[in-house]
């Protein structure tokens, strides 16, 4: 999914808007290294949002719908 920034966006605000958790910003930053120097965005930059991230054993899948999140709980097999 691609998120188009608006003026004033920050990494954590983008993570919250797109994945529902500001602490997932590292996952977004990892795949958008060309913007590594940005703290606050001017607006208009296209940021790639990972389709799937994992936090605390929970897989979070970002849907194509803007600002929506689907959480799928995955239990370790063993």
Buried (B, 14 or more C-beta within 10 A) or exposed (E): BEBEBBEEBBBBBBBBBBBBBBEBBEBBBEEBEEBEEBEEBEEEBEBEBBEEBEEEEEEBEBEEEEEEBEEEEEEEEE
